Amino acid sequence: MDTRPAEHPGSQVTGWRRALALKPDLADFDRRGFRTGPAATRATLEGAGRAFLAGFNAELASTAGQAVDLDAVPAPQRGFAVEGAAMAAAMLDTLRPGTGRRLAVLHDAHAGRYGYLLYVGAGWATATLRLRRLPPVPAPPLLRWLGYDGMGFCQAYFARPRALRRWYAPHPACPASCDIRYQGLGRALWFRACGDPQALAGHLAAIPARHRDDVWSGVALAATYAGGVPAGGYPHLLARCGRHGPALAQGAAFAAEARRQSGEVPEHTRQAVAALAGTTVDTAADWTWQARAGLAGPDAGPAAYRQWRSTVAGYAAGRRPAHRGGGA
């Protein structure tokens, strides 16, 4: 099956924005130096990357003040396209302030189904432009911190070996937002390892102990949302996570809610949630709402986001027996 999204008619970027356009081969695993097998996993994950790039370029080519049309991207991949479009919108708003409020327009058009991906995508702009703070996005206070996930994913996905090794060094003064960046690292590692549980466990063993829950959470989020492996691959992932099973379940729950919100829940998401969280998509997604109680106020900061994840992990730990597989 061809997993490539159809090319969006607005993807031909013109004018000064052409310099910002991203080429499709940026998603090529050979070029990135990622694991390249199995072939089916690579095809799925590269397809997700191409959908992101299609959304990014479509936003670059769109007219300010008009919501970009992403209907040409297949529904299961459209969230990735919104993520890419959000990155482009945040970059254009930053580079040309006051010329269109692109991120706000994108939010109005797509937040109802792809809000989580939109907030993550805005974080990509933070990393790319090396901003000191997240771009302004009309997100609920608790959810805007997902931008740090996008920031971490962007930094890790494009990292060369030397830069990637920096993630493995202890950070004694790491703030709460750093935890969320490590969640983004976990998502990137799912792509870099091409979904291989053994390769992922090798990466995780070198991560500072305080961030292993963060990274396993991100791994599970990507495994559940993006997929790419057969149903039998998810129990192998669980077997490698050791005592980090609740974090794995929490990441799966976040992906379950993102997929449910989109109205498109693929079979691989159901399989991943069953294996990693021990429950159904609806139950896992409901955990994410129940855990928001008391955390959704206007002053919700990164520490509230950390508590949100911890509470979801607690729900998961209470619903399934402890797993005694290997891992640190």
N, C-alpha and C positions, 0 to 999 in steps of 0.2 A: 504493500500500500504506500502511495506517495504521501508523505506527511508534510510536504511543503505547502505553505499557504499560498493561495492565488495572489498574484501581485496586485496591490492596490492601485487603482487608476491615478491616484494623486502622488505616487511615490517618486515621480520625476521632479526632483527638487531644483529650483532655479534661483538665480540671483546670489546674494551673499550667503544665503543659507546652504548653498551647495557645498561649501567648505565643511559644514557640520554633518553632511549625509554619511551614513554608515553603509559599508559594503556587505553583501550577504555572506562573503567568506569569513567574516568575523565570527560566525557561528560554527565554522568548520573545526572539528576536533583535532585533525592533523595539524592545522595551523596553530591552534591553541596549545598543542603539546599534551592534550588529554589522553586518557585511555580511549581506545577506538573499538572496543568490542565488549559485548556481542553486537553484531551489526544492527539488530532490531532496536536495541536500546539506544545505540548511537543515532539511528534515524529518528527516533522519537524525540530525543533531547535536542538534536540539531534542529528539528522542526520547530520546537519551542523557541529556540534562539532566533530562527528566521522570522517567526511571527513577531517577536519583540522588535527586530530590526525593521520589519514592514510597518509596524505601528509608529516607530520613531520617525521613519522617513515620510510616512503619510502625514504626520503632524507638521513636520518641517514644510511640506508642500501645501498645507492647507492655508486658508485665508483667516487672518486673525479675527476673532469674534464669532467664528462659525465652528460648530463641533465637527471634528473629523469623523468621517464615515468609515467604520472598520468592518462593515458587513461582508467584505470580500474575504476576510480571514475566517476559516472554518470555526464554528462555535466552540469546539473543545480547546482551541488555541487562542481565542479572542482575548482572554485575560492577559496573556503575554503581550498581545498587541497593545492593549490599553496601558500596560506597564511601560512599554517603549514609548508610546505617545506621551505619557505623563513625564517621562524623562525629557523629551524634546520640548514639551510645553514649559516645564520649569526652567530649562536652559534659556529658551527664548524670552520668557518673562524676566529673567535675570539680566540677560545681555541687552535687551531692549525694554527697560522698565516703562510702564505706562502706555504700551502700544497695543494692548489687546487682552490682557488678563486671560491668557490662554489656559492656564491650569484651572482657573475657576470655571471657564466654559466647558472644559473637558470633564470636570467634576460634575457639573449639572447634567451632562449628557450620559455619563457612564457610571457614576458612583453607586447608583441603585443596584447594579449587578456586579460591578467590578471595583468597588471602593477599596478593598484591601490591596489589590494589585496597583491601583492608581497611587495610593500613598507610598507604596514601596518604590514605584517608578520615580516619584519625585525625589527620593533619596539618591537615586543614581546620579541626578544632576549635582547633588551635594558633593559626591565623590569626584565626578568628572571636572567640575569647575573649582574644586578644592575650596568650597565655601566653609565658613566657620560655623554656620548654623543651617538648619533645614530650611528650604524655601517655604514661604507662606502658602499653605494649602488649606482649603475650607474643609478640614477633617475634624471629626470629634476629637477632643483633646487626647483621649487615650490612644486612639488609632493613629494619630499623626506621628507617633514615635516609630511606627513601622518604617518610616523613612530611613532610620538607622540600619534596618535590615537590608534595605536596598543599597545603602552606602556600603555595607560590608560585603554584600554579594558582588557589587561592581568591582570593588578593590580586589577581591579574591579571585574572581572569574578571570580577570585580565592580568593577574599577577604573574610575573616571571618567577622562576624558582627562588631567587634571592629574596624577593619581596614576600613570597609566600611563607618563607621560613620565619619572617618577623611575627607571624601569628602564633608561632610556637614559643616565643619568648615570654616569660612572666611579666605582667604589668601590675606592679604593686599599687599604683594609684589609679586603677581603671574605674571610671565612673559607671553608673547604671546604664548609660547609653552604650557603653562598651559591650555589655552583655548582649544587647540587641544586635550589634555589629557582628558578634560571633555567631548569632543565629543566622545572619546572612552568609557568613563563611560556611556554615553547615550546608546551606542550600547550594552554594557554589561547588562544594566538594561532591555533592551528588552528581553534578555534571562532570567535574574533573575526573572522578573515578568511574564514570560511565555506569553508575549504579551497582558497582561491584562491592558486595558486603565486606570481603576480605581487605580490599584496598582501602575502603572507608575506615575499617577498624585500625589499619596501620596509621592512617592520618590522625585519627582520634587519640591514639595512644600517646602521641607527641604533643597534644594540646595541653596547656596549663590546666591542672585539675579543676580549678574554679570555673572554667569555661566549658567543660565537657558536656554538662547538661545543655548549655546553650547551643553547642554545635550539633549534638544529637537531635535536639529539637528541630534545628534547621534542616538536617538531613531528612528527617521524617516528613517535614513540611513539603520539601521538594519531591520526595519519593511518592507522597500521596497525591500531590497536585499534578506534577508533571508526569509521574509514572515512568514507563519505559522498560519495566521488567515483568516477567510472567508472575502469576499469582504465587507460585512457589518461592519466588525470590524474597518476599516480605518476611516470612518466618526466619529465613537465613539472616536477614538484617537484624531482627529481634534477638536472635541467638548471639549476635556479636556485640550487643550493646551492654551486656553485664547489668550492673545496678542502675543503669540509666533508662530503664524501661518506661518509667513515668514521663520522663522528658520526651522520649520517642512518641509516646501516646499523645502528649500535649501538642507536639508538632503536627501529628496526624489530625488532631481535632481542629487545629487552626485551618488546615487545608480543607477539611470537611466542610467547615462553615464557609470558606471562600468559594468552594465549588457549589454548595447549596445556594448561596446568594446569587450565583451566576445563572442558576436554573439549568445547568448542564453538569450532571454528575456521571462521569464515565465509569465504566466497570472497574477499571484499575483503582479508582479512588475507593470504591466499596470494598475491594479486596484488601487494599492497604489498611484501611481503617479497621476492618475485621481482624487483621493479623497484628497490627501494631497497637491498637487501642482496645481490642477485644470487645467491640460493640458495633453498632450501626452508625451510618453517616449522620442520621438525624440526632441520635443520642449524643455523639461526640460533638456535633455542632452546637447542640443545646448547652453543653458544658461551657462553651466559650461565652454564652450569654449569661448563664447563671453566675459565672465567676466575675462578671463585670460589676456585680452589686457593690455599691459603695466606692467604686473606682472610676466612675465616668464623670466626675465633677469637672468644672472648668480649670481646676489647677492640677489635673492629673499629669504627672511627669513620668520620666523613665522608671522611677522606683515603683510607681503604680502599675506600669506595664510589666515589670518583673513580678509583682504580686499577682497580676492577672495570670501569667503563665504558671506560676507556682500553684495557684488554686486549681487550675485546670489539671495540672499534673497530679494534684491530690485527689481529684475526682477519679482520675484514671487509676491511680494506685489502689483506691478503695473498691474498684469494680473488677479487678483481675488479679489472679495469684501472681506473686513475685516470680520473675523469670530468673533462672539460675545459670544462664549461659555464660560464656567467657567474656572477658573485657574488663577494663578498669573502671 
